[in-house]
Every structure is written in C-alpha cells, then in structure tokens.
Amino acid sequence: MIGGEGAANATWMVKGTWIDYASQLGALCFNLEHRFYGDSHPTKDMSVKSLRYLSSEQALADLAEFIEAMNDKYKLTSATKWIVFGGSYPGSLAAWLRFKYPHLIHGAVSTSGPLLAKADFQEYYGVVQQSLSTTGNDCVRAIKNATSQIDILLKHEIGLLKLKELFRPCDAIDPTNEADVATLYETLAGNFAGVVQYNKDNRAFEGSRGTNITIDVVCELMSDETIGPAVTRYAAVNSLLLDTYNQTCTDFSYDNMIRSLRNTSWNSSASEGGIRKVILKEFYPHLRGECEKPFWKKINSVHLSEILTSAISLSSTVCEINALEHATTVAGRQWTYQTCTEFGFYQTSSLSPHLFGDDFPLDYFTRQCEDIFGPRFNDTLLEQGINRTNMFYGAYNLQVTNIVFVQGTIDSWHALGITKSISDNEPAIFIEGTAHCANMYPSAPDDPPGLVAARLQIFELVKRWLQ
C-alpha cells in the first residue's frame, strides 16, 4: 500500500479490503510512508530549500527503490508479482507507478485518484452540491439562503455580532479584510465538503471521529426550520463539527493560517509528529518508548499471518491497535507545497450557481502559495508545474495495462479521475452512492450493493493479473 499526505497508519496492515485480498492470496504486505510525511524526515526542516526534494516523481522513485530492496532482502525471485494499492493522492501514485515502472509493478488498484492536475478545481463544489441534493432540494436551498444571509450580516454592526454569536469565531470577524472573509466562506463550505467526501465510508476502524456525521445528518439540520432561519441552521452544522472535534472556536483568520504554514520546523503544527510520536504524546503521555519497539519491529514488514499474530499478542498492551487507529494527521505545509508546485487542485467557489458564495476564487489559493513560500511561487510557477505533471503522467490519456480505476459518485474527486473504462486492461469502476476511497475500507453489513460488487470485481481482476 502506498502512503500519501499523512502518517502511515499501522492499522492498515491488519485491516482493510487489501488485507482481505492478501489473506486469500497468501500475499506479503508492505505499507510505505511517503517522504516528508509522518516519521519520514529526509531533511533537517521543511524550508523551501528542503522541500525541493518533495515531489510525486521522487515518491515514485522511493517506491521503486523500496521494491528493489525488498526483493533483495526477502530473496524474492523475478516471478514475484507486485500489486500496488492507493487511495486519493496515493491512488494517483499507484496509477503513475504502474505507468512509470512497469518492469517492477505488475498491477495497480487506483482508488479515488485525481489524474488531471488543474489549478481551478471548481468542479469539486459542483459534485458537493449534487451529492447534497440526493436528500432532496431543501438542503441545497437552505445552504444557498444561509450564504445570502451571511452576505447581509457582514454589512452591519449588529450582523457581525450575530455572526459572532452563531459561528463561534476565535477572533472578531473583520468584514473589510477580504482574506479573512474568504477564509470564513471557505471554512464554512468546507464543513459540508468534508462530510460529503467521507460520507458513510466506514473509516471508524481508523479511530476517526465524526464518522456518524453524514450527508443525511447535516441536511436534516439544514432542512429543520424549527431550529431557526437558514443561517442559524448553517451555524448548527458548524457547531456540530466543532463539538465533535472538541474545538471551542472556529479560526477564520487568514494571517493565522499563513503564520502556521510558514513554520518550517518538524515539530510545528503544520507538520506531523508521525504515528509513534502522536501515540506517546497524545494517548500515553507517561510513556517514553517502552512499548513501541517490539511492535514496530514486527509491524514494519512481515507476512500477513505474522502481522495478525503480532496484533493479537499486543492487544493487551499500550501498543494495541486501538491506539494506532487514532494516530492520523494531515501535514499542511508539505501538501500545500505540492499543490503549489505540481497539482493545483484548489477547490474554488468559481462554479455557478455559487452555492457557498463566490468569495474564495482561484487567486485566494494562489496568494497562499506566495504568502507561505515566497514570491517565486506565483501563478506562472503553478501553471508550469501543472503542465509538467500532466505531460509527465499523461492525465486522462494514461496508457497502461493491468490497472483498475475506482471512483465513487458521491466523492467530488471523481471529477478529476477516470470513471469510464478505457479498455479491458484499463477498466474503471464507478460506484453508485459511495464516497472517497469507500472500497478500501473494511466491509460493513449495510454496504450498498454496488460497493460489494466493486470489491469482488477488483479481487477478480487482481487474481487475473496474478495468473
């Protein structure tokens, strides 16, 4: 399994659809963390000088080197067939790895992977709107009304007091500060985007919070007129998420965001401590390394049967799998750098009818590149990086065999992925009613029929590749 823009989570070495496949096929499993994320710190800091070594191309080279090293370490013969799995950005990497290193990779399962680099990813919120509309028209209508009401409240002193009461900002909202206003609208839109992207995806096994907050839940709030006017219901969704994640206020300050992302230290909040450090710091602060060594010696790379035995034998210790499930974070500075230099992927408000307003257009995001990394990281550099990415990997014209592209209709990222089969050797599976990376998570009794069928279809493809 290919790692992406976060720490590698050891839970994926014992759970997940790919582990189910491996147990049936007797496979050897590895989970490789992406350079510059988690504990993988190849440089002394995250300065721009250091981050020049962070790119998808270098990540692919790491994977190729790793495979060669494992072939040598485990004395694997040339008959050994490597199948790679990845979801989201790692889903893109899985496809690109098969494309760039076909002599090492025999097949790839690319899930929810964006394959077209694009600066203005305006389609993202178009899919969000479509997904919210699956509950009926009331939800979308209420969101549109709430956005209009915020527009009005921002223009009056009494309105600003009402916004403070409703949305629990960490600092007073300055309506004359365009960057702060953009951050306000983008953050509130992000509340719904996040719910849609991970709707009913069964990621609770990782220890993720908020998995019970679905499209149905937020749209029920938005449609409940007994709560109050639309803007009050909009604020109720914001409060639901704040309370779920134990947050007391919402930070709408653009400067605070930039200040955090400018921090180049590996110990900053814009980075991530890595899975082991997070466990010890947040869950077992009284411990300092006594428990982790034996587990990590086993977890790094072992046969499936051994890893299952390791998990069971450690289930009564502080290194239990349950703790590992909670140790996932997102690395803001590193991923922002990759978007500024390779991908774009900016989820803007550009698409009409502007459900969440039109206050966070493309230049809101490109400004962040310059403000965080310096004036060199401007529109021109971004455009050059995006053009190079699409030229280097082929975008939608990726021509490779033994690959399957998996997307969900609810997931906004499918708008930049392949949803129609290219050929028998490049099939696409577009799963009705599922969100981001749904097929990768452990199965659940209430999985929709399309998801159940997709998992079986992927397994049959993998078996065929291995014949």
Secondary structure, 3 states (H helix, E strand, C coil): CECCCECCCHHHHCCCHHHHHHHHHCCECCCECCCCCCCCCCCCCCCHHHHCCCCHHHHHHHHHHHHHHHHHHCCCCCCCCCEEEEECHHHHHHHHHHHHCCCCCCEEEEECCCCCCEEECCHHHHHHHHHHHHHCHHHHHHHHHHHHHHHHHCCCHHHHHHHHHHHCECCCCCCCCHHHHHHHHHHHHHHHHHHHHCCCCCHHHHCCCCCCCCHHHHHHHHHCHHHCCHHHHHHHHHHHHHHHCCCCCECCCHHHHHHHHHCCCCCCCCCCCCHHHHHHHHHCCCCCCCCHHHHHHHHCCCEHHHHHHHHHHCCCCCCCHHHHCCCCCECHHHHHHHHHHHHEEECCCCCCCCCCCCCCCHHHHHHHHHHHHCCCCCHHHHHHHHHHHHHHHCHHHCCCCCEEEEEECCCHHHHHCCCCCCECCECEEEECCCCCCHHHCCCCCCCCHHHHHHHHHHHHHHHHHHC
